[in-house]
């Protein structure tokens, strides 16, 4: 069978696992294309009004896959939590319901299950067991597939920890071992991106921030590359952890990078009406006062012109150049 | 010996600034022109005007470096042949630091955008630009002056005459306008309304851009709106400190990029890419088309000089912009850009456009 995986939201965190699972059961994984104007339009016209652009774009990716006749199912998981007592945004947790209501006619083709991540093997076996049942797989083959899925995810995490970004992981999903062995390119400057993976890695939506930085001789590190143990102690700056796991990654990971000597600056990427985005941005604002680390916020919305964005990125690079003593002109 | 000069061009959304500086970075000629929707014609008009004045004053002169900035910097850069294409934040900051060396906070308000730049020890440490909202910029003041029926040049004096500025909602210009109409109908004088408007503009600016950041003196206020004495006073009241309006307040971006281009040439030892004043006689056209290479359908902009394409931009993948890499060389990776000179062999007759 062909299983469609929309290129949005938790795809940018758990794709290796999903890929490994379906592959092991002998199904083909069909990805939607990277976000483009058509996907954006499909999303905006099919999603409810008052929701962040990232969720709207996700609708576009689902629709793209539903429109493909040969795709049997579109996988829209409900990621409930990503750690014990660490949940997801209510809109993300409602994803399957939003999708089924938006694409009522095709709700039979939406493959959905509740997923509890990073809490051991048991919840995964339960969740994937239900999907396996629907796809007609035996209990034994599901067990094997879950093992493989976890193997893929582990390898991907190893690559992230080494400094390869998730876009590279998606590209090299068939050969993560080889990616792991590849060296990470050093560059003159180091800039950290803090935010949700689905905002950071969607180049169409954020004006290719990673590409612009890399072209300016900047090595880009991202909060999802960090081992959570590294930033655990930053909870004390927030009184207590936030309930949403990804917001903790952005806030505490951002703080960790602000304290890192080799990081020249931190840029947050968030979508315009993200509630929790406003909170971690403010937390980082406050923390940047203590560390004196340059910080900039990029807020993504349904815009097409990225001139203002390029101006900001260029000015930010100028700022870190001057800070390093490189000056504004060629040296 | 011919006098050596550097040229700086700042193409903003509403106005275009053309500046010539001498070897000591002093402004010899600075023009402030309305862009009126056609930046290329405005640049040419400015260059012709400046050329004539400079010729009269100094005789023969030589342009040794050219820089462009502002939202139209890319376009201006390929048309004139720039040595440096620099974002407006860096250009504005550079000029402000030259003029007021101990500056800590720069307020800059132009036609359609506004920025705040934080400087410590002569270097930019933070900045912010207005994001989704263009409230509280020059265009809004223009529009309101017209509605009240006074000239924008008199706006500041009206504000100063007010004794009781009325409070106008500054969150959004649409609301500000309805608030203003309401206050007019209640019987507030034009003076009090204009003063209230100035205060709401400043409030809005500080709320949107400064967002709780530390505002330290020395303050410098530049950009077209800094001409407006009413806004200057409103800023002074808001920050509780004197706010300096530098002498080249309206042309700081162009001045800054002229100086930066000069440094660039001095440091690299390259010769300028400037195509010469003859470009004012060439025909330039721009064209927009939708690329059909992929589903992105990028809006691609094409700049044509005397029938020959000299630049493309707007494509995400580089399908078009890379075509001309042999001729137009944009060094984005070094944080600056330069464009090699591209002059067609046969100049078509003057086409007085």
Interface residues (C-beta under 8 A of the other chain):
Chain A: X33 X36 X37 X38 X39 X204 X208 X212 X215 X216 X217 X272 X285 X289 X292 X294 X295 X299 X301 X304 X307 X308 X310 X311 X312 X314 X315 X317 X318 X319 X321 X322 X323 X328 X329 X330 X331
Chain B: X71 X84 X86 X87 X88 X89 X90 X94 X113 X123 X124 X125 X126 X127 X129 X131 X132 X211 X212 X214 X260 X263 X264 X267 X268 X294 X295 X296 X297 X299 X316 X332 X333 X334 X335 X336
